[in-house]
Amino acid sequence: RYLEDLDILVAGYINEKAIQIWQMPNGQLLRNIPTNSGITYLEVVQEKHWLIGGGKSGEISIWDISDEKQKVTKLLQFIAHTDSISSLNIYRSGDQYVLVTNSADKHVKTWEIDETAQKYTKITDIDLKKKDIQALKMHGS
């Protein structure tokens, strides 16, 4: 079954360098996704079947999790920050997606992600001048 037909729990692990997707409420493990570094933040874009992970090493990864045979395809990976990702948020803007990331490096950045998640472009980089942000949410028009 496709994941959008299920209630799922997505868990990222820092030390195990993995993401797991669990079916709820029965607790069946559906997917185990190895990662390059520990995961510090996750977001799901249900309409695109994307799983977005922010890592301990400052990288962003986007996976396609739509395959019924439980195959996971990494669509994009890039270094977004010089320290661990603290939060991320994504929203649709026309035929693109805008990804907002925050990091322990005390920068907030926005990225344009194309419709296929094959290309990214940095839009802004805001230096928070040594201030920590614990939560971040952006709303597009």
C-alpha positions as CSV (number, residue, x, y, z in Angstrom):
1,R,0.0,0.0,0.0
2,Y,1.1,3.5,-0.6
3,L,2.0,5.5,2.5
4,E,-0.6,8.1,2.0
5,D,-3.2,5.4,2.6
6,L,-1.8,4.7,6.0
7,D,-1.3,6.4,9.4
8,I,2.5,6.5,9.8
9,L,5.1,7.6,12.2
10,V,8.5,8.7,10.8
11,A,11.4,8.5,13.2
12,G,15.0,9.9,12.6
13,Y,17.9,8.6,14.6
14,I,21.0,10.6,15.4
15,N,23.4,7.8,16.4
16,E,22.1,5.0,14.2
17,K,22.2,7.2,11.0
18,A,18.8,6.0,9.9
19,I,15.1,6.9,9.4
20,Q,12.4,4.4,10.0
21,I,8.8,4.6,8.9
22,W,6.2,2.7,11.1
23,Q,2.6,2.0,10.4
24,M,0.3,3.1,13.2
25,P,-1.3,2.0,15.4
26,N,0.0,-1.6,14.9
27,G,3.7,-0.6,15.0
28,Q,4.7,-2.5,11.9
29,L,8.1,-1.3,10.5
30,L,7.5,-0.4,6.8
31,R,10.8,1.2,5.8
32,N,14.3,1.5,7.1
33,I,16.3,4.2,5.3
34,P,20.1,4.4,5.9
35,T,21.4,8.0,6.1
36,N,24.8,9.6,5.7
37,S,24.6,11.3,9.1
38,G,22.4,11.4,12.1
39,I,18.9,12.9,11.5
40,T,17.9,16.0,13.5
41,Y,14.7,17.1,11.8
42,L,12.1,15.5,9.4
43,E,9.3,16.8,7.2
44,V,6.9,14.9,4.9
45,V,5.5,16.5,1.8
46,Q,2.5,14.2,1.3
47,E,1.4,15.5,-2.1
48,K,4.8,14.7,-3.6
49,H,5.6,11.6,-1.5
50,W,8.8,13.3,-0.3
51,L,10.6,12.7,3.0
52,I,12.9,15.5,3.8
53,G,15.6,15.0,6.4
54,G,18.0,17.5,8.0
55,G,21.2,16.1,9.3
56,K,23.7,16.4,12.1
57,S,26.3,17.5,9.6
58,G,24.2,20.3,8.1
59,E,23.0,18.4,5.0
60,I,19.5,18.2,3.6
61,S,18.2,15.0,1.9
62,I,15.0,14.4,0.0
63,W,13.7,10.9,-0.7
64,D,10.8,9.7,-2.7
65,I,8.9,7.2,-0.5
66,S,6.0,6.5,-2.9
67,D,7.1,3.0,-4.2
68,E,4.7,0.3,-3.2
69,K,7.5,-2.2,-3.1
70,Q,9.1,-0.2,-0.3
71,K,12.0,1.0,-2.5
72,V,13.2,4.5,-1.3
73,T,14.9,6.7,-3.9
74,K,17.1,9.6,-2.9
75,L,16.2,12.5,-5.1
76,L,18.5,15.2,-3.8
77,Q,21.2,15.8,-1.1
78,F,23.2,19.0,-0.4
79,I,25.1,20.7,2.3
80,A,22.9,23.5,3.6
81,H,24.7,24.6,6.8
82,T,28.0,24.2,8.6
83,D,26.3,22.7,11.7
84,S,23.3,20.5,12.5
85,I,19.9,21.3,11.1
86,S,17.6,22.6,13.9
87,S,14.4,22.9,11.9
88,L,13.1,23.0,8.4
89,N,9.8,23.9,6.8
90,I,8.7,23.5,3.2
91,Y,5.8,25.1,1.2
92,R,4.7,25.3,-2.4
93,S,5.2,28.5,-4.3
94,G,3.9,28.2,-7.9
95,D,5.6,25.4,-9.6
96,Q,8.5,25.4,-7.1
97,Y,8.9,24.6,-3.4
98,V,10.5,26.9,-0.9
99,L,12.5,25.1,1.8
100,V,13.4,27.1,5.0
101,T,16.2,25.7,7.1
102,N,17.6,26.8,10.5
103,S,20.8,25.4,11.9
104,A,23.0,25.4,15.0
105,D,25.3,27.6,12.9
106,K,22.8,30.4,13.6
107,H,21.8,31.0,10.1
108,V,18.3,30.8,8.5
109,K,18.4,30.0,4.8
110,T,15.7,29.6,2.2
111,W,16.1,27.3,-0.8
112,E,14.1,27.0,-4.0
113,I,13.5,23.3,-4.8
114,D,12.2,22.4,-8.3
115,E,9.1,20.3,-8.8
116,T,11.1,17.1,-9.3
117,A,13.5,17.7,-6.3
118,Q,16.4,17.4,-8.7
119,K,17.7,21.0,-8.4
120,Y,18.0,23.6,-5.6
121,T,19.0,27.2,-5.4
122,K,19.8,29.2,-2.3
123,I,17.5,32.3,-2.1
124,T,18.4,33.9,1.2
125,D,20.9,33.5,4.1
126,I,20.1,35.4,7.3
127,D,22.8,35.6,9.9
128,L,21.1,35.6,13.3
129,K,24.1,37.2,15.0
130,K,24.6,34.4,17.6
131,K,21.0,34.0,18.5
132,D,19.4,30.6,18.8
133,I,16.0,29.8,17.2
134,Q,14.2,26.9,18.7
135,A,11.2,26.9,16.3
136,L,10.7,28.1,12.7
137,K,7.6,28.2,10.5
138,M,7.1,30.1,7.3
139,H,3.9,30.8,5.5
140,G,3.8,31.6,1.7
141,S,1.3,33.6,-0.1
